[in-house]
Amino acid sequence: MDGIQAIVLGLIQGATEWLPISSEAQTMLYMLNHLGLDPQTALTYAFFLHAGTMIAAFVRFREEFFDVLRNLSPSFPMTRVLVIATLCTAVSAVPLYLLLRYASVDADGTVFTLIIGLMLIVTGLVMQRAGSAGERHLAEMTDADAILVGVAQGFAIIPGISRSGTTVAALLARNIEQETALTVSFLMSVPAALGVLALDSGNIAQIPLQTAAVLLASSLAAGYLCIDVLLAVARRVAFWIFCVALGTLTVVLVVGGALL
């Protein structure tokens, strides 16, 4: 991977992380079909790219994180929600991570691409079914809400399952107010990204240092500069249609290519 390709990859990550279209799917599709990387290498890069947008989220929501750090008691609503959700994310994400890493025999990326397409369709349908925002605020969130959204976030380790789309949809389905759902979803992304980076640290350590630096810088810059604009867009656009359309196109291309 050269410097230009690394910059483009970081820009894709930064521009899609905040939209419910699975940034992991977008970067994986680019790496598998345009850069010609094998699935396991592409997965390593896709996981690492979250480091840049994780830092961007921390900087953007630093006041909220500092509030959590100043109030580590379980009685503080955001602390309780983040702790429970993060633990539940680990429960669902770790087995799926092991499956992705050790059950794949997909040498040319065809199966991975097909899975990404199918999971994009699933993400779109989940978002479409979530309905409109509710009326419950952070102080009214229960442990059951935190468990549900945490487990849902864990499934986003599968490329094609949108982390932001799935977590916000889960909260909206629980009648949580939209601004609260968005804030909780973004704050949850930081410990989740840290967990993935730790889990995959052995593979990530193999990324060349110069390439890693470019990926980190470009995804961080793009993620931070885009976050407010794309959050505003995400509140107004029916991205479930995009997910279903892109997923369907991906599946058709893979199946069509296999039949030809």
Residue pairs with C-beta under 8 A, 6 or more apart in sequence:
1 9
1 35
1 37
1 45
1 211
3 210
3 211
3 214
5 35
6 211
6 214
6 215
6 218
7 214
7 218
8 30
9 27
9 30
9 31
9 45
9 49
9 215
9 218
9 219
10 49
10 52
10 214
10 215
10 216
10 217
10 218
10 219
10 220
10 221
10 222
11 218
11 219
11 222
12 23
12 26
12 27
12 30
13 23
13 26
13 27
13 49
13 50
13 52
13 53
13 215
13 218
13 219
13 222
13 223
14 52
14 53
14 56
14 218
14 219
14 220
14 221
14 222
14 223
14 224
14 225
14 226
15 222
15 223
15 226
15 230
16 22
16 23
16 26
16 27
17 23
17 50
17 53
17 56
17 164
17 219
17 223
18 53
18 164
18 223
18 226
18 227
18 230
18 231
18 234
19 162
19 164
19 230
19 233
19 234
19 239
20 123
20 127
20 162
20 164
20 165
20 166
20 168
20 169
20 234
20 239
20 240
20 243
21 120
21 123
21 162
21 165
21 239
21 242
21 243
21 246
22 116
22 119
22 120
22 123
22 156
22 159
22 160
22 161
22 162
22 163
22 165
22 243
23 49
23 50
23 53
24 46
24 50
24 156
24 159
24 160
24 163
25 116
25 119
25 120
25 159
25 160
25 162
27 42
27 45
27 46
27 49
28 42
28 43
28 46
28 112
28 116
28 159
29 113
29 116
29 250
31 37
31 41
31 42
31 45
31 46
32 39
32 42
32 109
32 112
32 113
33 109
33 113
35 42
37 45
37 109
38 107
38 108
38 109
39 104
39 106
39 107
39 109
39 111
39 112
40 101
40 104
40 203
42 109
42 112
43 100
43 101
43 159
44 200
44 203
44 204
44 206
44 207
45 207
45 215
46 159
47 196
47 197
47 200
47 203
47 204
48 197
48 200
48 204
48 207
48 212
48 215
48 216
49 215
49 219
50 193
50 196
50 197
51 193
51 197
51 216
51 219
52 215
52 216
52 217
52 218
52 219
52 220
52 221
52 222
52 223
53 189
53 193
53 219
53 220
53 223
54 189
54 190
54 193
54 194
54 197
55 216
55 220
55 223
56 219
56 220
56 223
56 224
56 227
57 186
57 187
57 189
57 190
57 223
57 227
58 65
58 190
59 224
60 186
60 224
60 227
60 228
61 183
61 186
61 187
64 78
64 183
64 187
65 187
65 190
67 76
67 78
68 76
68 78
68 79
68 82
68 187
71 78
71 79
72 79
73 79
74 80
74 83
77 138
77 139
77 141
78 138
78 184
78 187
80 143
80 146
81 138
81 141
81 145
81 146
81 184
82 187
82 188
82 191
84 143
84 146
84 147
84 150
85 146
85 147
85 149
85 150
85 153
85 184
85 188
86 150
86 188
86 191
86 192
86 195
87 150
88 146
88 147
88 149
88 150
88 151
88 153
88 154
89 150
89 151
89 153
89 154
89 188
89 191
89 192
89 195
90 154
90 195
91 150
91 151
91 154
92 150
92 151
92 152
92 153
92 154
92 155
93 153
93 154
93 155
93 156
93 157
93 192
93 195
93 196
94 154
94 199
96 154
96 155
96 157
96 158
97 157
97 196
97 199
97 200
100 157
100 158
104 111
104 112
106 112
110 254
110 257
110 258
112 159
113 250
113 254
114 250
114 251
114 254
114 255
115 158
115 159
115 160
116 159
116 160
116 247
116 250
117 160
117 246
117 247
117 248
117 249
117 250
117 251
117 254
118 160
118 247
118 251
119 158
119 159
119 160
119 161
119 247
120 160
120 243
120 244
120 246
120 247
120 250
121 243
121 244
121 247
121 248
121 251
122 160
122 161
122 247
123 160
123 161
123 162
123 165
123 166
123 240
123 243
123 247
124 239
124 240
124 241
124 242
124 243
124 244
124 245
124 247
125 240
125 244
126 165
126 166
126 169
126 240
127 162
127 165
127 166
127 168
127 169
127 239
127 240
127 243
128 238
128 240
128 244
129 169
129 173
130 168
130 169
130 170
130 172
130 173
131 172
131 173
132 172
133 172
133 176
133 177
133 178
133 181
134 172
134 174
134 175
134 176
134 177
135 175
135 177
136 174
136 175
136 176
136 177
136 180
137 176
137 177
137 180
138 180
138 183
138 184
141 176
141 180
141 184
144 174
145 171
145 174
145 176
148 170
148 174
149 167
149 170
149 171
149 174
149 184
149 185
149 188
150 188
152 166
152 167
152 169
152 170
153 163
153 166
153 167
153 188
153 192
155 161
155 166
156 162
156 163
156 166
156 167
156 192
157 196
160 247
162 243
163 185
163 189
163 192
164 185
164 186
164 189
164 234
165 239
165 240
165 243
167 181
167 184
167 185
167 188
168 178
168 181
168 182
168 185
171 180
171 181
171 184
171 185
172 178
172 181
176 184
178 235
182 231
182 235
197 204
204 212
207 215
